[in-house]
């Protein structure tokens, strides 16, 4: 929920108008106008002065290299800046159309943008200032707690038979992740190539055409393989224009073809791809299943996405040979 008064945002950044209603039902993103008449948005960014400035430097460095992402607008006052307990940033308000999954060109263009973000060479000082990847400190007891929660949640949302099927798929994922995939990835930690990533690359955060990333603010310096796998899990999440499901096999192949225009995964990354998928399906996918409320499950589009997520077979997203 957005708790900062528009007048506070206006005063902090020297804006003459800040709309009270958020542009997003899931985050605080307010339409606004600068004193010289520019249309902008103001939103929450990274959670500290150091990280907020690192995010601004990273996006500016990407734009300098020709990668289409938003960057903080030039203001008379500091941008980004602290607003009560949060750090916020003012970006330009961009016009464009929403993602269209039925157009494989849109799917491939999104993958190409992700590849460009991962492949663009940037100064080490820019990358090292970003939030580092933090391996989860999950215990087996916490895995069992999540499974118990889903054991109640999935049958309630899907019905007894479908819920039992979904719980079986999620339980198999949990066992595979805990026993095989997570240990395998941890042991390969130092060999995983890292890149500056948004760590939230999905259709809801893109404006077409060509695609521009308009919400980079969860970014960090992370294994690029995880960011690619996260896109598999989340790309159609929370996007009104996306279909109520994850990628089809055809869409995934188009997305990956765009990505591979710029990034060639190492042999080790290719070997670890199934483990990376398990990691993101468990870490991100189960969180989405637990976090969405009854209204989200009842929504025709979002509910269909959640049902697909609950029963997904990662083999749909194999890498081309």
VOBA-1610 file (N, C-alpha, C; in pm, whole numbers, padded with zeros to 5 digits, always signed):
BEGIN
Unk+00085-00120+00000Unk+00000+00000+00000Unk+00088+00124+00000Unk+00046+00227-00074Unk+00122+00352-00080Unk+00085+00439+00040Unk+00186+00473+00121Unk+00161+00548+00243Unk+00215+00690+00240Unk+00301+00721+00144Unk+00360+00855+00137Unk+00261+00950+00070Unk+00236+01061+00134Unk+00144+01160+00079Unk+00202+01222-00049Unk+00119+01244-00150Unk+00167+01307-00273Unk+00235+01442-00249Unk+00187+01516-00150Unk+00249+01646-00122Unk+00393+01630-00075Unk+00422+01520-00004Unk+00559+01494+00042Unk+00648+01462-00077Unk+00597+01380-00168Unk+00674+01348-00289Unk+00699+01474-00372Unk+00597+01557-00386Unk+00612+01680-00463Unk+00718+01771-00401Unk+00713+01785-00269Unk+00808+01873-00201Unk+00951+01817-00210Unk+00966+01686-00198Unk+01100+01625-00199Unk+01170+01646-00333Unk+01094+01635-00442Unk+01156+01641-00575Unk+01128+01771-00650Unk+01057+01863-00588Unk+01025+01988-00657Unk+00925+01971-00768Unk+00832+01877-00752Unk+00729+01852-00853Unk+00608+01941-00828Unk+00536+01975-00933Unk+00420+02063-00917Unk+00290+01984-00908Unk+00295+01857-00942Unk+00173+01776-00940Unk+00212+01630-00923Unk+00152+01563-00826Unk+00170+01418-00808Unk+00032+01357-00791Unk-00004+01264-00877Unk-00134+01200-00868Unk-00138+01107-00747Unk-00249+01109-00677Unk-00262+01028-00556Unk-00271+00880-00586Unk-00336+00842-00696Unk-00355+00701-00729Unk-00230+00644-00796Unk-00196+00521-00756Unk-00081+00456-00816Unk-00116+00402-00954Unk-00019+00404-01045Unk-00037+00346-01177Unk-00038+00194-01172Unk+00008+00138-01063Unk+00017-00008-01049Unk-00058-00053-00926Unk-00133-00164-00936Unk-00199-00218-00816Unk-00103-00290-00723Unk+00021-00316-00769Unk+00116-00394-00690Unk+00231-00311-00634Unk+00243-00186-00675Unk+00354-00103-00629Unk+00312+00043-00632Unk+00388+00125-00561Unk+00359+00268-00557Unk+00433+00336-00673Unk+00358+00368-00778Unk+00414+00434-00896Unk+00319+00548-00932Unk+00360+00670-00905Unk+00270+00786-00917Unk+00306+00871-01039Unk+00206+00900-01119Unk+00223+00996-01228Unk+00246+01135-01168Unk+00332+01213-01231Unk+00364+01345-01178Unk+00408+01437-01292Unk+00434+01564-01257Unk+00480+01662-01354Unk+00586+01751-01289Unk+00690+01781-01364Unk+00794+01869-01314Unk+00754+02015-01333Unk+00826+02104-01269Unk+00796+02246-01278Unk+00808+02298-01421Unk+00893+02234-01501Unk+00908+02279-01641Unk+00820+02199-01736Unk+00723+02125-01681Unk+00620+02063-01765Unk+00648+01924-01815Unk+00749+01857-01765Unk+00778+01721-01811Unk+00689+01620-01737Unk+00637+01522-01811Unk+00560+01414-01751Unk+00656+01309-01697Unk+00637+01276-01569Unk+00729+01184-01503Unk+00648+01088-01415Unk+00718+00989-01362Unk+00662+00903-01257Unk+00759+00904-01140Unk+00706+00888-01021Unk+00789+00879-00902Unk+00755+00748-00833Unk+00857+00673-00794Unk+00836+00541-00738Unk+00947+00506-00639Unk+00924+00400-00566Unk+01025+00350-00473Unk+01139+00288-00551Unk+01262+00306-00502Unk+01379+00246-00564Unk+01453+00162-00459Unk+01582+00142-00477Unk+01660+00060-00385Unk+01654+00116-00243Unk+01677+00030-00141Unk+01641+00067-00004Unk+01743+00148+00077Unk+01848+00197+00015Unk+01945+00277+00090Unk+02007+00378-00004Unk+02074+00478+00054Unk+02138+00580-00028Unk+02241+00519-00123Unk+02322+00428-00071Unk+02426+00366-00152Unk+02365+00285-00266Unk+02264+00205-00235Unk+02205+00120-00338Unk+02124+00202-00438Unk+02055+00306-00391Unk+01978+00389-00483Unk+02070+00459-00583Unk+02181+00510-00535Unk+02275+00576-00624Unk+02341+00474-00718Unk+02368+00354-00668Unk+02424+00249-00752Unk+02328+00213-00865Unk+02198+00206-00832Unk+02097+00176-00934Unk+02095+00285-01041Unk+02103+00410-00998Unk+02103+00521-01094Unk+02227+00514-01184Unk+02342+00485-01126Unk+02466+00476-01206Unk+02457+00360-01305Unk+02401+00248-01261Unk+02391+00131-01348Unk+02300+00159-01468Unk+02181+00216-01444Unk+02090+00242-01555Unk+02148+00347-01650Unk+02214+00447-01595Unk+02275+00549-01683Unk+02386+00488-01767Unk+02463+00396-01707Unk+02570+00330-01783Unk+02512+00244-01894Unk+02400+00176-01868Unk+02336+00097-01973Unk+02288+00187-02087Unk+02223+00298-02054Unk+02175+00389-02157Unk+02292+00446-02238Unk+02402+00474-02171Unk+02521+00524-02242Unk+02568+00423-02346Unk+02544+00295-02320Unk+02583+00190-02415Unk+02470+00154-02511Unk+02360+00231-02507Unk+02253+00211-02603Unk+02146+00112-02562Unk+02144+00070-02435Unk+02044-00026-02388Unk+01923+00052-02337Unk+01803+00023-02385Unk+01685+00102-02349Unk+01627+00068-02212Unk+01667+00144-02113Unk+01611+00136-01979Unk+01584+00278-01930Unk+01495+00292-01832Unk+01472+00425-01776Unk+01588+00467-01688Unk+01611+00597-01681Unk+01711+00653-01591Unk+01650+00773-01518Unk+01703+00807-01401Unk+01648+00922-01327Unk+01656+01050-01409Unk+01550+01130-01405Unk+01550+01257-01477Unk+01633+01359-01401Unk+01684+01456-01473Unk+01759+01565-01411Unk+01661+01662-01346Unk+01681+01688-01216Unk+01596+01780-01141Unk+01682+01881-01067Unk+01620+01986-01021Unk+01692+02084-00940Unk+01729+02027-00804Unk+01649+01933-00755Unk+01675+01866-00627Unk+01732+01727-00653Unk+01783+01665-00547Unk+01846+01534-00560Unk+01746+01430-00612Unk+01793+01344-00699Unk+01712+01236-00756Unk+01805+01120-00792Unk+01795+01008-00718Unk+01696+00968-00617Unk+01715+01043-00485Unk+01614+01028-00396Unk+01617+01096-00267Unk+01537+01015-00166Unk+01569+01038-00038Unk+01496+00969+00068Unk+01363+01039+00093Unk+01258+00959+00105Unk+01124+01008+00133Unk+01071+00928+00252Unk+01074+00989+00369Unk+01038+00921+00492Unk+01127+00798+00508Unk+01071+00677+00514Unk+01153+00558+00536Unk+01203+00494+00408Unk+01165+00548+00293Unk+01200+00488+00164Unk+01292+00578+00084Unk+01355+00518-00016Unk+01426+00594-00118Unk+01343+00588-00245Unk+01322+00702-00305Unk+01238+00711-00424Unk+01317+00776-00538Unk+01264+00758-00659Unk+01330+00809-00779Unk+01223+00860-00875Unk+01260+00960-00953Unk+01173+01015-01055Unk+01227+00974-01192Unk+01142+00905-01268Unk+01175+00862-01404Unk+01086+00937-01503Unk+01126+00944-01629Unk+01035+01000-01730Unk+00912+00910-01746Unk+00799+00971-01774Unk+00680+00894-01808Unk+00687+00860-01956Unk+00692+00731-01984Unk+00707+00685-02121Unk+00574+00635-02176Unk+00546+00671-02299Unk+00425+00621-02364Unk+00463+00506-02457Unk+00371+00417-02478Unk+00395+00303-02564Unk+00285+00201-02541Unk+00297+00089-02606Unk+00195-00013-02591Unk+00244-00125-02500Unk+00152-00206-02458Unk+00184-00318-02371Unk+00232-00437-02453Unk+00298-00527-02387Unk+00345-00654-02445Unk+00228-00733-02503Unk+00254-00801-02614Unk+00153-00887-02678Unk+00214-01023-02704Unk+00177-01123-02625Unk+00238-01255-02638Unk+00205-01321-02771Unk+00089-01284-02830Unk+00052-01345-02958Unk+00146-01304-03070Unk+00223-01200-03047Unk+00323-01156-03144Unk+00459-01211-03100Unk+00505-01315-03167Unk+00634-01374-03127Unk+00748-01274-03142Unk+00727-01170-03223Unk+00828-01065-03231Unk+00844-00993-03099Unk+00732-00971-03027Unk+00740-00910-02894Unk+00814-01000-02797Unk+00786-01130-02805Unk+00851-01226-02714Unk+01001-01228-02740Unk+01040-01238-02867Unk+01181-01242-02900Unk+01251-01110-02865Unk+01184-00997-02887Unk+01244-00868-02854Unk+01269-00856-02704Unk+01179-00911-02623Unk+01201-00908-02478Unk+01324-00990-02441Unk+01336-01109-02500Unk+01455-01189-02473Unk+01582-01120-02518Unk+01573-01051-02632Unk+01690-00978-02681Unk+01731-00866-02585Unk+01632-00795-02530Unk+01664-00690-02434Unk+01730-00747-02309Unk+01679-00860-02260Unk+01743-00922-02144Unk+01886-00961-02176Unk+01907-01015-02294Unk+02043-01051-02334Unk+02134-00930-02342Unk+02084-00819-02393Unk+02165-00698-02402Unk+02203-00647-02263Unk+02107-00653-02171Unk+02136-00610-02034Unk+02247-00695-01974Unk+02240-00827-01996Unk+02340-00917-01939Unk+02475-00906-02007Unk+02474-00873-02137Unk+02598-00879-02215Unk+02673-00747-02222Unk+02608-00636-02191Unk+02672-00506-02208Unk+02789-00490-02110Unk+02910-00467-02161Unk+03025-00451-02071Unk+03019-00316-02000Unk+03027-00321-01868Unk+03022-00200-01787Unk+03141-00197-01693Unk+03174-00077-01649Unk+03285-00061-01555Unk+03260-00143-01428Unk+03365-00206-01381Unk+03353-00292-01262Unk+03299-00215-01143Unk+03338-00089-01129Unk+03293-00010-01015Unk+03142+00010-01017Unk+03084+00018-01136Unk+02938+00031-01149Unk+02870-00097-01103Unk+02920-00210-01148Unk+02859-00338-01114Unk+02878-00375-00969Unk+02998-00354-00917Unk+03026-00395-00780Unk+02948-00315-00676Unk+02897-00198-00714Unk+02818-00118-00620Unk+02674-00169-00607Unk+02632-00254-00703Unk+02496-00308-00697Unk+02482-00409-00583Unk+02358-00433-00544Unk+02330-00532-00440Unk+02384-00668-00483Unk+02466-00733-00398Unk+02516-00866-00435Unk+02409-00972-00416Unk+02424-01082-00488Unk+02329-01191-00474Unk+02344-01256-00337Unk+02232-01280-00271Unk+02233-01345-00139Unk+02170-01483-00152Unk+02248-01586-00129Unk+02193-01721-00130Unk+02094-01737-00015Unk+01982-01800-00040Unk+01886-01819+00069Unk+01941-01910+00177Unk+01910-01876+00301Unk+01952-01958+00413Unk+01841-02052+00458Unk+01769-02107+00363Unk+01651-02189+00391Unk+01689-02317+00464Unk+01609-02355+00562Unk+01624-02482+00630Unk+01519-02581+00580Unk+01542-02709+00605Unk+01442-02808+00563Unk+01310-02785+00636Unk+01317-02740+00760Unk+01194-02711+00834Unk+01114-02601+00765Unk+01184-02501+00709Unk+01114-02394+00638Unk+01052-02445+00508Unk+01120-02537+00441Unk+01061-02600+00323Unk+00932-02671+00359Unk+00935-02745+00471Unk+00815-02818+00514Unk+00702-02721+00553Unk+00738-02608+00611Unk+00637-02508+00646Unk+00570-02454+00521Unk+00651-02424+00418Unk+00594-02376+00292Unk+00503-02482+00229Unk+00545-02607+00234Unk+00463-02714+00177Unk+00332-02729+00254Unk+00338-02711+00386Unk+00216-02719+00465Unk+00120-02605+00429Unk+00175-02486+00408Unk+00091-02373+00367Unk+00027-02400+00232Unk+00107-02449+00137Unk+00054-02478+00004Unk-00041-02597+00008Unk-00019-02688+00103Unk-00109-02801+00116Unk-00250-02760+00153Unk-00263-02645+00216Unk-00395-02588+00245Unk-00441-02497+00133Unk-00348-02418+00083Unk-00381-02315-00015Unk-00424-02372-00150Unk-00348-02467-00203Unk-00374-02516-00338Unk-00509-02588-00351Unk-00544-02679-00260Unk-00678-02740-00272Unk-00790-02638-00257Unk-00769-02536-00172Unk-00872-02435-00154Unk-00893-02354-00281Unk-00786-02329-00355Unk-00795-02247-00475Unk-00827-02328-00600Unk-00783-02453-00605Unk-00796-02534-00726Unk-00903-02642-00717Unk-00948-02671-00597Unk-01037-02784-00578Unk-00958-02906-00534Unk-01023-03004-00473Unk-00950-03118-00413Unk-00861-03194-00513Unk-00917-03234-00627Unk-00839-03317-00719Unk-00724-03239-00782Unk-00756-03122-00840Unk-00650-03042-00902Unk-00550-02994-00797Unk-00600-02962-00676Unk-00510-02920-00570Unk-00414-03029-00528Unk-00463-03152-00523Unk-00375-03264-00489Unk-00268-03285-00595Unk-00308-03272-00722Unk-00211-03285-00832Unk-00105-03175-00822Unk-00149-03051-00800Unk-00055-02940-00789Unk+00038-02957-00671Unk-00015-03002-00558Unk+00069-03021-00439Unk+00173-03129-00464Unk+00135-03233-00539Unk+00232-03336-00573Unk+00347-03280-00655Unk+00313-03192-00753Unk+00416-03131-00836Unk+00508-03040-00754Unk+00448-02962-00663Unk+00527-02870-00581Unk+00613-02948-00481Unk+00560-03056-00427Unk+00638-03137-00332Unk+00757-03201-00402Unk+00736-03251-00524Unk+00848-03308-00601Unk+00953-03200-00630Unk+00908-03080-00662Unk+01001-02968-00683Unk+01081-02940-00557Unk+01012-02935-00443Unk+01080-02906-00316Unk+01188-03008-00286Unk+01155-03135-00304Unk+01253-03241-00277Unk+01371-03232-00372Unk+01341-03208-00499Unk+01448-03198-00599Unk+01537-03078-00571Unk+01474-02965-00537Unk+01551-02843-00509Unk+01639-02863-00387Unk+01583-02917-00280Unk+01657-02931-00155Unk+01770-03034-00165Unk+01743-03145-00229Unk+01838-03255-00231Unk+01942-03245-00342Unk+01905-03184-00454Unk+01994-03186-00570Unk+02029-03047-00623Unk+01927-02972-00663Unk+01953-02850-00739Unk+02022-02742-00658Unk+01971-02715-00537Unk+02030-02610-00455Unk+02175-02642-00417Unk+02205-02763-00367Unk+02346-02793-00339Unk+02436-02783-00462Unk+02385-02827-00578Unk+02464-02821-00701Unk+02497-02676-00736Unk+02400-02588-00724Unk+02424-02448-00756Unk+02519-02383-00656Unk+02501-02414-00529Unk+02591-02356-00427Unk+02735-02397-00452Unk+02755-02522-00490Unk+02892-02567-00513Unk+02954-02504-00636Unk+02869-02455-00727Unk+02917-02390-00850Unk+02921-02238-00838Unk+02901-02185-00719Unk+02883-02041-00697Unk+02986-01957-00771Unk+03113-01983-00749Unk+03218-01896-00804Unk+03233-01909-00954Unk+03173-02012-01016Unk+03186-02030-01160Unk+03067-01975-01237Unk+02966-01924-01165Unk+02847-01870-01231Unk+02873-01727-01276Unk+02873-01698-01406Unk+02895-01559-01451Unk+02786-01466-01397Unk+02828-01353-01346Unk+02735-01256-01290Unk+02724-01135-01382Unk+02609-01070-01372Unk+02582-00950-01453Unk+02492-00858-01373Unk+02487-00731-01412Unk+02387-00643-01357Unk+02251-00685-01409Unk+02157-00706-01319Unk+02024-00757-01358Unk+01917-00676-01286Unk+01796-00676-01346Unk+01684-00610-01278Unk+01623-00701-01174Unk+01647-00832-01186Unk+01593-00932-01093Unk+01441-00927-01086Unk+01378-00876-01191Unk+01231-00868-01197Unk+01191-00841-01342Unk+01254-00914-01434Unk+01234-00888-01576Unk+01107-00957-01623Unk+01001-00878-01642Unk+00872-00935-01679Unk+00795-00836-01765Unk+00690-00886-01830Unk+00615-00805-01925Unk+00558-00679-01862Unk+00515-00689-01735Unk+00456-00573-01667Unk+00556-00459-01651Unk+00684-00489-01664Unk+00788-00387-01647Unk+00848-00341-01779Unk+00780-00373-01890Unk+00827-00332-02021Unk+00722-00246-02091Unk+00768-00152-02171Unk+00682-00075-02261Unk+00738-00093-02401Unk+00650-00120-02496Unk+00689-00142-02635Unk+00651-00019-02718Unk+00701-00003-02839Unk+00807-00077-02902Unk+00914+00023-02949Unk+01044-00017-02952Unk+01093-00144-02902Unk+01083-00149-02750Unk+01102-00266-02690Unk+01082-00273-02545Unk+01183-00189-02467Unk+01130-00122-02366Unk+01211-00044-02272Unk+01181-00096-02132Unk+01284-00121-02054Unk+01265-00164-01916Unk+01234-00041-01832Unk+01115-00040-01770Unk+01071+00079-01697Unk+01073+00060-01545Unk+01114-00057-01498Unk+01124-00078-01353Unk+01247-00165-01324Unk+01364-00103-01315Unk+01487-00177-01288Unk+01522-00184-01139Unk+01435-00136-01052Unk+01478-00096-00918Unk+01501-00208-00818Unk+01476-00332-00858Unk+01509-00445-00771Unk+01645-00503-00808Unk+01720-00430-00889Unk+01839-00485-00952Unk+01954-00514-00857Unk+02045-00598-00908Unk+02164-00634-00832Unk+02266-00698-00924Unk+02374-00742-00864Unk+02479-00815-00935Unk+02459-00962-00902Unk+02405-01038-00997Unk+02360-01173-00969Unk+02400-01268-01082Unk+02396-01398-01058Unk+02420-01493-01168Unk+02318-01470-01280Unk+02368-01450-01401Unk+02278-01420-01512Unk+02184-01537-01540Unk+02231-01658-01510Unk+02147-01776-01532Unk+02021-01770-01447Unk+02032-01717-01325Unk+01916-01706-01237Unk+01817-01603-01291Unk+01869-01493-01347Unk+01781-01390-01402Unk+01705-01443-01523Unk+01771-01523-01605Unk+01705-01585-01720Unk+01597-01682-01672Unk+01629-01762-01570Unk+01530-01857-01516Unk+01415-01784-01449Unk+01443-01671-01384Unk+01337-01594-01320Unk+01240-01540-01424Unk+01291-01503-01541Unk+01202-01456-01647Unk+01106-01567-01690Unk+01153-01691-01693Unk+01065-01803-01723Unk+00948-01807-01625Unk+00979-01790-01498Unk+00877-01803-01392Unk+00783-01683-01389Unk+00836-01563-01405Unk+00760-01442-01373Unk+00718-01359-01493Unk+00758-01393-01616Unk+00739-01297-01724Unk+00593-01259-01745Unk+00502-01351-01729Unk+00359-01320-01748Unk+00288-01288-01618Unk+00361-01280-01507Unk+00302-01249-01377Unk+00263-01100-01371Unk+00142-01072-01324Unk+00096-00935-01299Unk+00087-00847-01424Unk+00079-00908-01541Unk+00071-00829-01664Unk-00068-00844-01725Unk-00150-00739-01722Unk-00286-00750-01777Unk-00290-00787-01924Unk-00185-00755-02000Unk-00187-00783-02144Unk-00132-00922-02177Unk-00076-00991-02078Unk-00017-01123-02102Unk-00122-01231-02085Unk-00102-01347-02147Unk-00196-01457-02128Unk-00186-01514-01987Unk-00290-01585-01946Unk-00293-01643-01812Unk-00219-01774-01804Unk-00091-01769-01822Unk-00004-01887-01818Unk+00140-01841-01828Unk+00232-01936-01809Unk+00372-01909-01839Unk+00393-01919-01990Unk+00517-01903-02035Unk+00548-01919-02176Unk+00502-02056-02226Unk+00453-02061-02348Unk+00443-02188-02417Unk+00584-02229-02461Unk+00599-02351-02505Unk+00730-02394-02554Unk+00775-02308-02671Unk+00682-02274-02760Unk+00716-02191-02876Unk+00758-02051-02833Unk+00686-01993-02738Unk+00723-01860-02687Unk+00858-01863-02619Unk+00883-01967-02540Unk+01011-01977-02471Unk+01126-01986-02573Unk+01107-02065-02678Unk+01212-02077-02778Unk+01237-01941-02845Unk+01131-01863-02869Unk+01149-01730-02928Unk+01221-01637-02830Unk+01182-01641-02704Unk+01247-01557-02602Unk+01395-01591-02594Unk+01425-01721-02587Unk+01565-01761-02574Unk+01645-01728-02699Unk+01581-01739-02816Unk+01652-01703-02939Unk+01694-01556-02937Unk+01605-01468-02886Unk+01642-01328-02871Unk+01755-01310-02772Unk+01748-01382-02662Unk+01853-01373-02559Unk+01988-01418-02616Unk+01985-01528-02692Unk+02109-01587-02744Unk+02173-01502-02853Unk+02103-01400-02903Unk+02166-01306-02996Unk+02282-01234-02929Unk+02278-01225-02797Unk+02376-01144-02724Unk+02457-01223-02621Unk+02401-01333-02571Unk+02468-01411-02467Unk+02480-01556-02511Unk+02601-01609-02502Unk+02624-01752-02521Unk+02651-01812-02384Unk+02560-01892-02336Unk+02580-01953-02205Unk+02702-02045-02209Unk+02774-02049-02099Unk+02889-02139-02090Unk+02841-02284-02081Unk+02928-02381-02111Unk+02887-02521-02095Unk+02840-02551-01953Unk+02905-02492-01853Unk+02862-02514-01715Unk+02723-02457-01690Unk+02695-02338-01744Unk+02562-02280-01729Unk+02457-02368-01794Unk+02486-02420-01911Unk+02389-02507-01977Unk+02362-02632-01894Unk+02468-02689-01836Unk+02450-02806-01751Unk+02366-02774-01628Unk+02379-02652-01577Unk+02310-02612-01454Unk+02171-02554-01480Unk+02131-02543-01606Unk+02003-02481-01636Unk+01885-02549-01565Unk+01873-02682-01567Unk+01761-02743-01494Unk+01763-02709-01345Unk+01881-02703-01286Unk+01892-02668-01144Unk+01851-02523-01122Unk+01889-02433-01214Unk+01851-02292-01201Unk+01700-02276-01212Unk+01637-02352-01302Unk+01491-02349-01311Unk+01427-02394-01181Unk+01475-02505-01126Unk+01423-02551-00996Unk+01438-02442-00890Unk+01552-02377-00891Unk+01582-02275-00790Unk+01482-02160-00799Unk+01455-02113-00920Unk+01363-02001-00936Unk+01218-02044-00918Unk+01183-02166-00963Unk+01046-02212-00940Unk+01019-02227-00790Unk+01121-02273-00715Unk+01098-02285-00572Unk+01104-02148-00503Unk+01208-02072-00527Unk+01226-01945-00456Unk+01122-01840-00495Unk+01095-01826-00623Unk+01003-01723-00670Unk+00862-01778-00693Unk+00854-01895-00754Unk+00723-01949-00789Unk+00637-01981-00668Unk+00695-02046-00568Unk+00613-02080-00451Unk+00576-01955-00372Unk+00664-01854-00374Unk+00629-01727-00307Unk+00509-01664-00376Unk+00506-01665-00509Unk+00392-01610-00583Unk+00264-01687-00548Unk+00272-01819-00542Unk+00154-01899-00511Unk+00100-01868-00372Unk+00189-01844-00277Unk+00146-01814-00140Unk+00102-01669-00125Unk+00166-01577-00199Unk+00144-01435-00176Unk+00015-01384-00239Unk-00028-01443-00350Unk-00148-01394-00417Unk-00273-01426-00335Unk-00360-01326-00321Unk-00478-01344-00237Unk-00592-01409-00316Unk-00705-01426-00249Unk-00819-01493-00311Unk-00867-01419-00435Unk-00863-01287-00432Unk-00908-01209-00548Unk-00819-01236-00669Unk-00688-01249-00646Unk-00596-01279-00756Unk-00625-01416-00815Unk-00650-01514-00729Unk-00681-01649-00777Unk-00813-01650-00853Unk-00907-01565-00814Unk-01038-01560-00880Unk-01034-01481-01009Unk-00934-01398-01029Unk-00924-01320-01151Unk-00899-01413-01270Unk-00973-01400-01379Unk-00958-01495-01491Unk-00816-01505-01544Unk-00748-01391-01561Unk-00613-01396-01618Unk-00510-01438-01514Unk-00507-01367-01400Unk-00406-01397-01299Unk-00427-01536-01240Unk-00552-01574-01218Unk-00579-01706-01164Unk-00533-01817-01256Unk-00552-01798-01386Unk-00505-01898-01483Unk-00353-01908-01482Unk-00286-01794-01470Unk-00139-01795-01458Unk-00097-01874-01334Unk-00162-01850-01222Unk-00126-01918-01098Unk-00150-02069-01108Unk-00257-02109-01174Unk-00285-02251-01190Unk-00180-02318-01278Unk-00136-02249-01383Unk-00028-02303-01466Unk+00101-02314-01386Unk+00132-02211-01310Unk+00252-02211-01227Unk+00251-02326-01128Unk+00135-02355-01071Unk+00126-02457-00967Unk+00150-02597-01020Unk+00134-02618-01150Unk+00145-02752-01205Unk+00252-02762-01314Unk+00342-02667-01319Unk+00434-02656-01431Unk+00534-02771-01435Unk+00568-02812-01556Unk+00676-02907-01580Unk+00794-02829-01638Unk+00905-02815-01563Unk+01018-02735-01613Unk+01073-02783-01747Unk+01044-02908-01786Unk+01095-02958-01913Unk+01044-02876-02031Unk+00936-02800-02013Unk+00884-02712-02119Unk+00989-02609-02160Unk+01084-02582-02073Unk+01176-02470-02095Unk+01320-02519-02115Unk+01335-02627-02189Unk+01468-02678-02216Unk+01543-02582-02309Unk+01675-02589-02305Unk+01758-02507-02392Unk+01775-02573-02528Unk+01769-02495-02635Unk+01795-02554-02768Unk+01936-02611-02776Unk+01952-02712-02855Unk+02086-02772-02873Unk+02170-02685-02965
//
